[in-house]
């Protein structure tokens, strides 16, 4: 493995680990369901995507990189959509926002319809 690929893989691994750590800290520290889910979906998506790309590059095989890239695309395309649907379902089920929340746009939309 040449130094360029090793350096890129290292940066991707460190970046992915930091984003995953941020997601884990967000799950433990944030006050309500919606902010926890936001931290897990956004930071977790970026973290897992970077780690998948690092694995694909590290293998130096086109088939493995292709599978890792397809996995990366799948995670990036599906995680934000599923987080949005989960948040909307939780809101309809009655989960309250944190007292830090300033405005509830979904509630205003539901009352106007």
FENBELUR-V496279 format. One record per residue. PSI is psi in degrees with one decimal (* if undefined). OMEGA is omega in whole degrees, 0 to 359 (* if undefined). D_FIRST is the distance of its C-alpha to the first C-alpha in Angstrom with 2 decimals. Layout:
<<PSI & OMEGA & D_FIRST> <PSI & OMEGA & D_FIRST>>
This chain:
<<130.5 & 180 & 0.00> <169.1 & 187 & 3.77> <-32.5 & 181 & 6.67> <-48.1 & 179 & 8.34> <-39.9 & 179 & 6.69> <-40.0 & 179 & 6.64> <-42.4 & 179 & 10.13> <-42.8 & 179 & 11.29> <-40.1 & 179 & 10.57> <-45.7 & 179 & 12.34> <-42.1 & 179 & 15.14> <-41.6 & 179 & 15.64> <-44.6 & 180 & 15.92> <-44.0 & 177 & 18.29> <-45.0 & 178 & 20.23> <-40.3 & 179 & 20.62> <-39.8 & 179 & 21.75> <-41.1 & 177 & 24.19> <-39.6 & 178 & 25.66> <-38.2 & 176 & 26.08> <-41.3 & 178 & 27.73> <-41.5 & 178 & 29.97> <-41.9 & 180 & 31.00> <-41.2 & 178 & 31.85> <-40.5 & 178 & 33.85> <-37.5 & 178 & 35.59> <-32.6 & 182 & 36.67> <-28.3 & 190 & 38.30> <-24.0 & 186 & 39.80> <152.7 & 194 & 41.05> <-31.1 & 185 & 44.74> <175.6 & 184 & 45.17> <-42.0 & 187 & 43.71> <-42.7 & 179 & 42.87> <-35.9 & 176 & 40.90> <-43.7 & 180 & 39.01> <-37.2 & 178 & 38.18> <-44.6 & 179 & 37.10> <-43.0 & 182 & 34.67> <-39.8 & 184 & 33.26> <-44.8 & 184 & 32.94> <-56.9 & 182 & 31.59> <-35.9 & 178 & 29.28> <-36.7 & 178 & 28.30> <-47.8 & 180 & 27.46> <-43.0 & 180 & 25.22> <-47.6 & 180 & 23.54> <-34.8 & 177 & 22.93> <-44.1 & 178 & 21.83> <-39.5 & 179 & 19.15> <-36.9 & 176 & 17.92> <-42.1 & 177 & 17.98> <-36.8 & 178 & 15.91> <-41.5 & 178 & 13.29> <-42.9 & 180 & 13.31> <-42.1 & 178 & 13.17> <-38.4 & 182 & 10.16> <-34.5 & 182 & 8.26> <-30.4 & 182 & 9.49> <29.3 & 174 & 8.24> <135.2 & 184 & 11.73> <-38.7 & 181 & 14.57> <-43.1 & 180 & 17.16> <-42.2 & 178 & 15.62> <-39.3 & 178 & 14.89> <-44.3 & 178 & 18.46> <-41.2 & 179 & 19.97> <-39.2 & 180 & 18.42> <-39.9 & 176 & 19.67> <-40.4 & 175 & 23.03> <-41.8 & 177 & 23.25> <-48.2 & 179 & 22.57> <-41.4 & 179 & 25.33> <-46.6 & 181 & 27.63> <-45.2 & 182 & 27.41> <-34.0 & 181 & 27.87> <-30.3 & 186 & 30.79> <-32.1 & 185 & 32.61> <-46.5 & 179 & 32.39> <-35.8 & 180 & 34.41> <-44.1 & 179 & 36.99> <-35.2 & 177 & 37.49> <-40.1 & 178 & 37.81> <-46.2 & 180 & 40.43> <-37.3 & 178 & 42.37> <-41.8 & 179 & 42.26> <-41.8 & 180 & 43.59> <-40.9 & 178 & 46.32> <-40.5 & 178 & 47.35> <-37.8 & 179 & 47.50> <-43.3 & 178 & 49.63> <-29.2 & 179 & 51.98> <-13.7 & 175 & 52.22> <9.2 & 176 & 53.45> <128.1 & 183 & 50.67> <150.5 & 174 & 51.73> <163.1 & 177 & 49.70> <158.9 & 178 & 49.35> <-13.0 & 177 & 52.19> <-18.1 & 183 & 49.80> <137.2 & 183 & 49.68> <-39.8 & 186 & 51.81> <141.5 & 178 & 52.23> <94.1 & 183 & 51.92> <-35.7 & 180 & 51.52> <-38.5 & 179 & 51.49> <-39.4 & 178 & 54.78> <-39.6 & 177 & 56.35> <-39.2 & 181 & 55.31> <-36.9 & 179 & 56.74> <-30.8 & 182 & 60.03> <-20.5 & 181 & 60.45> <* & * & 60.13>>
